[in-house]
Amino acid sequence: MIVALMSFVACRQKPAEEGDFKVSDVHNPQTAQGVSDKANKNMPVITFENTTYDFGEVVQGEKLTYSFKFKNTGKSNLIIYSSEATCGCTTSTPPKAPIRPGEEGEITVTFDSKSQNGKVSKRILVAANTYPSENILTITANVSKIQ
């Protein structure tokens, strides 16, 4: 019992300061479906400049990168849990720190065309503490083989 008590005391954290990341930001019950309009008014809102990007004509084997820019237009800290692509040829890197209301951020997406051919479209699922909790970004390209 003493060991359990000591473990509990040792794991206590200092109180969060103004603007610090808080557990309540991550596990926000207001992100569930069916949130009232009143609750929505105080939530973070992720507003992307655009949700699609076309790389155009590319040569097979090129690695291409694009950054989807966004702004938190809501009233509380925006936390991006993950951004996952639909295939292994595409990776994405979201910001790790909370985005405060009014601040901007970006999700960098890298597409490797080495095993692709023809018109391709890849989706990136972005999960955040917003309503709705998921957003979809899309990249497209027309991949040609080197002749």
PEZI-V400991 format. One record per backbone hydrogen bond with DSSP energy under -0.5 kcal/mol. CO is the residue of the C=O (numbers start at 1). NH is the residue of the N-H. Records with the same first field share a line. If there is no record, write none. Layout:
BEGIN
CO=NH + NH
END
This chain:
BEGIN
1=5
2=6
3=7
4=8
5=9
6=10
7=11
9=12
17=20
22=25 + 26
23=26 + 27
25=28
26=28
27=29
28=31
29=32
32=35
36=40
37=41
39=42
40=43
43=75
45=47 + 73 + 74
46=48
47=71
51=138
53=55 + 140
56=142
58=144
59=62
62=64 + 113
64=111
66=68 + 109
67=69
68=107
69=49
70=105
71=47 + 73
72=102
77=79
78=99
79=81 + 129
82=127
84=125
87=90
89=112
91=110
93=108
98=100
99=78
100=103
103=72
105=70
106=108
107=68
108=93
109=66
110=91
111=64 + 113
113=116
118=143
120=141
122=139
123=86
124=126 + 137
125=84 + 127
126=135
127=81 + 82
128=130
129=44
133=128
135=126
137=124
138=53
139=122
140=55
141=120 + 143
142=58
143=118
144=60
END
